[in-house]
């Protein structure tokens, strides 16, 4: 992924006071001439109008601006007494300079120093900048463990819900490797709403945020997703629709933008009292480009109740260049590969599917899983967040290798926390993502009452090397749908 040097988000406007100092060679010392200065590659220039203005959308960041008389390529470093901070640099020489400085921690004073790229050891200008506070809606979290030499250094992007409605807020955040919040974004609509599926989009360096709209918004036309740039500006809104999350006109579980700037989502579909889903690919104006329905391929079950949830799909991967779609049905415990051209199901993976399990394992099949992640369009391996059944009462991360010629499968990785005392069970939600260093980043979802939601990083050796615990009180608990971890070197690349 390519994330540029800036990150910002929308919140209250705050002002700040900056102490500024300048250090620049605006005069040639006595006894030296221009030739000797040129021989030493010493550039003579003046740095002017150095300012750091707090980002109105996120008080943990600022906009740094300054001018130089001649084009100059510069480097900016910023740190505090308690945080080593970061370095950012320009790609080309400029006279008008702009840096978006982020990744800072709340209520902390940072020293910001400017250098010429030709002389990265000499400060040519500096100032102090003090960050603001976190939003009052930010939940309490704590880092319960970190083995820094084994952790992928990066920022974790997530949003949250809660078992008490007023504690669930439309707030997205990032935390750093130390578990400190370094980025946030808030967004309010006319009625009740919270954030759900988050997607960082590499091509545009933006974040797509899907919105769960509550029942009091049924008659209020409003967007069900927004796209923000990394400074917090809204660059796209979904069409305004009067709907609520989960009805037939709304998305559910997955809302993503594909590389061709189209939308991929799931929507519910009813046949009598039976609820199922269909996959939709829409353009940005919500015109339908492609769709697929379970009802075209399966007979719905009988239902003697007012309603019966049949398939409960929760994850879709679409590879349009390959003409392949993968969809996961939680309630069927089945993972399907679909031919986009014909709509045919090419195979089903699961206990009752088309693959023979080769691994000798007492419990080889996933149950009620979330977020199966194929390694590629060919799905050589698939990584599952296996929620597990209420009878099994054990969630796990499990990866399968699929031989689609012989139609066989083998287990290549499993972790359920049994051997290290971290066994858990989350009947709903959850997420498992491969990281560039080979480890796996896990979101543990909605828990039994006696447990906390958490995020953790897991090595292929089965070691938990980083763990962030979510708040829980007697009257509520913070819950997590999914999260992403982005390597720090990607986040700090200059655009």
Secondary structure, DSSP 4 states (H G I P E B T S, - for coil): ----S--B-----------EEE----SPPTT--HHHHHHTT-----EEEEEEEE-TT-TT-EEEEEEEEEEE-EEEEEE-SS---EEEE-SS-EEEEEEEE--PPTT-EEEEEEEETTEEEEEEEEEEEE--PPPTTPPPEEEEEE-TTTSPPEEEEEE-EESSGGG--SEEEEE-TTS-EEEEEE---SS-EEEEEEEEETTTTEEEEEEEEPGGGTTS-B-SEEEEETBS-EEEEPPPB---TTSTTSEEEEEEE-TTS-EEEEEEEEETTEEEEEEEEE-TT--EEEEEEGGGTSPPPP--SS-EE---EEEEEEETTTTEEEEEETTTTEEEEEETTT--EEEEESTTSSPEE-S--TT-S--S-EEEEESSTT-SEEEEEE---TTT---EEEEEEEETTTTEEEEEEEE-STTTT-----SB--EEEE-TTS-EEEE--BPPTTS--EEEEE-TTS-EEEEEEEPB-SS-BEE-S-EEEEEHHHHT---
